Amino acid sequence: MEKKDNHLENFKLALTSTIKSISEKKDCEVIFGKENLKSEKVASLPEVKKLEKFDDFLDLRAKADSEALRIKYSNKDIFDEFKPKGKKAQELYEISEKIRYETIGIDRFSGIKKNLFENYKNLKKIKNKTNSNDNFLIKEFDLYLKNSFLKFDKEKNPKETKKFKKLFDKNFKKNIEFLKNNLNNQEKYNKLISKIISDINLKEEELNEDTEQDDQIRENSQNHEKLDQKDSKLKDENENQDLQIDAVNPDVENLTDE
């Protein structure tokens, strides 16, 4: 038990050292267990109680890199100045800022690129297992920006993803190059992103209705398939029963002719 505790403490110290080194702020504080407590001199990470799986190690290492990049490249005053209204819009805005400073770090640090890309792939597998409509917009927005800035995901997109891509393209496509060219200019980037997100957020209710309609159509189609299968099974059973009856009671006229 003592060896495991020492291993965890050493890992925490390594993460703390990494954050201070990347952020170039030796006086920054690294707090474990309070992920919502963030500032320009405080890096917040989840509590580390045990590392049973390699995925746990990947996740913590990537979060430490991301927090270091936030402290190094993200100005909270600028971020707050252009924050859009509405809870959902603010979630999208926070994702866009996170991807901005992570993209800068990926371009400049090969080790961070490896850590973050491994974690992106792992998170995508986890998210694909959940089909909650509440988080679908968030997930697709995150993936869209990663594809736009980092060419992260080249897999064939399902119907739902294509629908969101069409919506995002309408709002983002003409501005993507400007955003890429201004990744290091947080003020210009945040200002434009906030405006685009506000426009997207107005369509959110309509988009959710479309998603619900698609789900209903899919469910109805599946129900029809089940009914067709049931009818086909009943038909086969009836035909088999008729054959059995014919076998027990052969044609009397044919017997008489013989």
WONOR-V573986 format. One record per helix or strand. SS is the DSSP state (2 for helix, 1 for strand). FROM is the first residue (numbers start at 0). TO is the last residue. Records with the same first field share a line. If there is no record, write none. Layout:
BEGIN
SS = FROM-TO  FROM-TO
END
This chain:
BEGIN
2 = 1-22  53-72  75-80  86-107  109-127  132-149  158-180  185-201  203-247  251-256
1 = 28-31  38-38  41-44
END
